[in-house]
Amino acid sequence: MERREFVASLVAGGCAGMCVDLTLFPLDTVKTRLQSQQGFYKAGGFRGIYAGVPSAAVGSFPNAAAFFVTYECTKSLLGAGGVLSPPHMAPVTHMLAASLGEIVACLIRVPTEVVKQRTQASPSSTTYNILLATLREEGVRGLYRGFGSTVLREVPFSLVQFPLWEYLKTLWSRRQGHTLYSWQAAVCGAFAGAVAAFVTTPLDVAKTRIMLAKSVRRQHTEDDLHQRGWFHLLGSLRKGPPHFAIAPRLL
């Protein structure tokens, strides 16, 4: 990837991620509270729907930029005359690039996500107080609570979203005989994102509860994960809301 393309991916990806995160933040708050173990109204209901927004504002640009730069660089390297360069191998290239991009982005995303979600579920506290409390009680390691579960959510999401997005763009472009307009690419992205969100919502619920869990409940959640595995943990989610807050996540 040339330097100009690198900078373009960095800026465009970062700006796009920040705009999306801040615009849809109220829906993200509703989703987090619906998924929380304590229930929607005890977690704050519709009060303080912008609780935790400073954490999102700080992390969204570098998080999105890291993903898109890694995604584009990996896609360029894998498709540059190697085994994955033939057109029929494009879906594999997109899946590998998206997976690596998500893993790199999670190094930035998880600390801000932990603080954001804990603030969303405790609207009477501030982002700063939640950050200090997390560092005091759990140390830096606490900021990475749920890192594994976040990767296990993000990688399947990207494995569905990006190959589907690229396929839809290619299909639509071929049918109309020219490159897609921006709004057409956006429609393809929205559809691919909705499908990916629907498929990975149970994993998103598990990730949210692990990040929010504290003391006894935190230990119980982690014991379930380590001793009984992901299938038991995902099965236990049936005790919560049957919709898993899927509507806000799809939006």
N, C-alpha and C positions, 0 to 999 in steps of 0.2 A: 504493500500500500504506500502510495506517495505521501509526502508530508502534507500536501494540500488536502488530500482525501482524509488523512488522519485528523487534521484540525477540523475539517467539516463534520466528520463523524462525532468528534468530541463535543463540539459546540451544539450541533443539531440534536444529538442524543440527549445531552444534558438539559437543554432548553425544553425539549419535548417532554422529558420525564418530569421536570419541575412543574411545567404547566398542567400536566395531567394530574399529578399528585395533589397540587394545591386546589385545583378546580373541583376534584372529586373527593376532597377530604371529608366533607360531612357524611357522604355515603360510606366512606371507610370507617368513620367513627361508629355509625349505626351498625355496620357489619361486625366490628370488633365487639361491641356490647352485646349483640345478639349471640355471638359465639362464645362469650365468656361463661365460665362455670357458674358465676353468681347470678346470671340472668340479666336481661336487658335493662329493667328498671332499677335494680340495685346497682348496676354499673353506671347509672347516670341517665338512662332513658334518652330523651331528646335535649337534655340540658348540656350546655357547654360542648356543642358539636365540633368546635374548633380546638378543644383541649388536645394538646400534643402537637399542634401545627408547627411550632418552632423547630422541633426535632425533624419533622418531615421537610421543612424548608432547608435545613442545613444539609440533610443527607440526600435529597432527591437528585440534585444536579450531579454530584460526583458519582452517585450510584448508577444513574442512567448513562452517564458518559462512560464509565468503566465498562458497562455491559456492551454498549454499541461499538466502542473502539475494539474491544476483545472480539466481538462477533464479526465485525468487518475484517479485521486483520486475520483472524483464523480462517474465515471464508476465502479470503484472497490467497492465503498460503496453501490451503488444502486443494484449491481449484487451479493452482498454477502449474499445470503440466504433470501432475502426479496421478496416483491411482484413482483419486476422486474427481479428476477433471472432466470425464465424459458427462454429457448432459443427464443421462439416466441416473448418475450418482449424486445429482444435485441435492435431493432430499437428505441423503446421508451427511453431506457437507453441511447443510443448514442445521441439522440436528446436533452434530458435533460442535459446531461453532456456537450455537445457542447454549448448549450445556456448559461449555467452558466459560462463556460470557456470564452466565448466571452464577457459577462458582466464584469467579473473580468479584462480581458485583456484591455477592453476599458478605464479603469481608467488610464492605462499607455499609451495606443495608442493615445487617442484623443489629448492631449497636443502636442505630437510630430507630429501628423498628421496635426494639425492646422498650426503649424509653417512651416512644410514641404510644404504643399500645397500653402500657401501664398507666400513662397519663389519661388516655381515652377512657379507661375503665375506672379511673379515680379522678373525676373532673374537679374535685375540690382541691386537688394538689396542682402544683405547677410543674412544668417540664424540668426546671432547674432542681426543684426539690426531689422529684422522682429520680433524676440522675444522681444526685448526692446520696440519696437513700440506697440506691442500687450499688453504688461504689462502696459505701460504708458497710453494708450488710453482706455483699457477695463479692466485692472486688471487681477488677476488670473482667474477670471470667463471667460475672453476672451479665455483663453487656453482650456477651456472646451466647447467652442461654437460648437454646432453640436453634443454634446454627445448623446442626444436622437436619433438623426437621424442616428448616427453611430451604435448605438445598434440596431435600427430598420433595418439597412442594414446587420449587422453582424449575428444577430440571425437567420433570414431566410436563409442566406447564409450557415450557419452551419447546419441548419435543413435539408437542401438539401444535402450538401456535405458529411458530416460524415456518416449518415446512408447509403447513396448510396455507399460511399467508403467501408464501412464495409461489405455491402451486396455483392458488386462486388468481394471483396477479398474472402469472404466465398464461393461464387458460383464458382469462378475459382479454388480455393483450392480443393473443392469437386470433380470437374470434372477431375482434374489431379491426385487426390489421395494423395497429399502431400502438405506441407506448401509452400506458394508462395516464389519465389526468390525476392530479393529487387527490381529488375527492373519491375517485374510483379505488385508488390504493388504500385510502382511509376506510372505505366500505369493506374491502377485503380484510384489512387489519381488524376492524371491529368484529366481523363475523368470526374470524379465526380466534380472536381473544375471548369471545363469548363461549365458544366451544371448549377452549382450553380451561376457562374458569369453571365451567360446569363439571368437567371431568375431574378437576383437582380440588374442588371445594372441600371434600372430607379431609384431605391432607392439610388444607388451609385452616380448618377448625382445630385439628390436632396441633398445628404450629402455634396458633393463637393461645391455646390453653397452656401449652408448655411455657411460652413466654410470660404469661400472666401469673402462672402458679408461683406461690411463695410458701415458705416454711413447710408445714405438714402436707398441704395440698401439692406443693411442688415435689416433695419427696415421693408422695403417692403416685403422681403422674410419671415421674422418672422411673420408679420401680416397675410400674406397669409396662413401660416401654422396654426396659432392659431385661426384665424377667419373663414377660409374656409376649413381647414383640409388638410390632405395629398393627397386626391384625386384631389383637385384643383391644388395643387402644382405640383403633378406628371403630371397632364394634361397640365399645362403650359410649361412643358419641351418640348412639341412638337414644340414650337417656335424655339428651338435650333436645333443643328445638328440632323438629323433623325437617325443617327447611334449610338448616345450617346457614341461615342468612344468605341464601344463594342469590336472591334478587339484587341486593346491593352489590354483591361481587360481580354478577353478570353485567350490571350497569357500569 
